[in-house]
Amino acid sequence: MSLSLPPMMRRKVPAGLPQAVLGAERTADTALALQRAMFAFLCFVWGTTWLAMKVGIAHVPPGFFAGTRWAVAGVCLVGWRWVRGERISVPLRLWPRLFWVSLLMIGLNQVIQLYGLRFVPAGLATVISSAVTPISLTGFSVLAGQDRFSVRQVAALVLGVAGILLAFGPQALAGRLGWAEILGALGVIAGSLCYSFGSVMARPLMRTLAAGELAAATNCAGGFLLLGASLVFEPGSWAALNGQWGWPAFGAWLYLLVPSSLGATLIYFLLVRDWGVSRTGSYAFVSPVIGVVAAVLLFGEQVGAGEVLGMALMLGAAGLVLKR
């Protein structure tokens, strides 16, 4: 004997529910695909910036070179928001945190790293930054309560650092380092730590400020702070105001301004907001691979089997972090 409920008591499933669920899934997949495309752009741009920075600081004082770039980027972002009818409104209570974020991510990070880059090869600087950045981002985010260690994160960090050491370690550590190179390497480490800590401090600001608003504010504050300090303390900065840097340095400055400061920085803030700092920080495992490929294509450098295996490990580490 089977029982059946009267029609009025039967549960009705809305006819549009399956379509709504499918539509939501398609929207989520589209958003994820866009985020991954943005991540790929970020990796490419920041994988080639070391070459541009090395070219630029050979002709222009590092602080002035970086300060003008970030200040112009901030003015451009503010102007773009003004044209669109958007304003930057930072509550007074957030000004101290915004100041420290700007100082850490742009001011201290840039000037310390660029002066360090004067005394170490770009390859060694890439190794150091790529190893320190994801580890420090994860460590600072865990200490700040923004993230938790997981088996996948630990495996990705171990795999990525192993890949970095295998790909770049023997080449970077070949020969004996002098005191200038040791201090330069310490400068790159210190700059990477400043950037990572500033990134973790920036995430709470996104509860109030949009990613574009935060990028514009930090670029302006950090850029003008660095530029002012350069004009006061850095030798040669006033002479560099004439803009006669030469085409290689000016071309490097433009590349660092448009794709990097205006494009990749905004993308970085968007991904930090949506993914968190540790997951976004996995770009440091991919960028060195792009840097090596660019060096091979542009300068004809040779890549050995160990470097290829190391790059494969770094890509695998990024895949672990980025897996849904």
C-alpha positions, 0 to 999 in steps of 0.5 A: 500500500502506497501513500501519497500526499494531497497536491496542496501538501506536496513540496513545490520546487521553483521552476527557475531554481535550476536555471538560477543555480546554473547561472550562479555557477557560470558567474562564479566560473567567469569570475574565477577565470578573470581572476586567473587571467589577472594573476597571469598578467601580474606574474608576467609584469612583475617577472620582468620588472627586475630587468627594467629596474636594473636598467633604470637605476644605472642612470637615475638615482634609485629613490628619485626613479621610484618616487617619480614613478609611483607619484605619477601613478597615484596622480593618474589613478586619482585623475581617472577616478575623478573623471568617472565621478568617484572620489577618494574619501579616507576616514580619519581613523584609517589615515595612520594605517594608510600611512604605514601601508604606503611607507612599507609597500612603496617608500621603504620597499622600493628604496631599500630594494633598489639600492640593494639591487645596485650591488647584487645581480638581478638574478640573485635579487630575483632568487631572494625576493621570490623566496622571501615574499611568499613565506613572509606573506603567509607568516605575517597573514597567519600572525595577523589572524587573516590566514591559517596554515594548511597542509597544502600551503606548507607543501606549496612553500616547500616545493616552491622554495626547493624549486627556487634553490634548484633553479637559481641557487647554484648560479646565484651562489657561484663565486664569493660574495663581497661585503657590498653584495652581502649588504645588497642581498640584505637590502633586498630581503629587508625590502621584501619583508616591508612589502609583505608586512605592508600587504597584510596591513592593507587588507583590513583597509579594504573593508572600507576602501575599494581596491582602486581607491586604496591603490590610488591613495597608497601610490600617491602617499608613498610616491610623494613621500619617497620623492620628497625624501629623495630630493632632500637626502639623495645625491643627484636627485635635483639634477635628474629633474631635467629628465635627460636620462637616456632612452633606456632608462626612460623606457624602463620608467614607462614600463614600470609606470604603466603595466606595473604601477597602474596595472599590476598594483591594482590587480594585486590589491584586487586579488589580495581582497578576493584571495588573501595575501598568501594565495596572491603571494604565490606569484613569486613562484611564477615570476622568476620563471617568466624572468628567466624566459625573458632573459633567454629571449632578450639576452640569449642566456642559456638555461640548464636542466636543473633550472628547467626542473626548478621552474617546474617545481615553482609552477607546481607550487603555484598550482597547489596554492591556486587550486580551487 
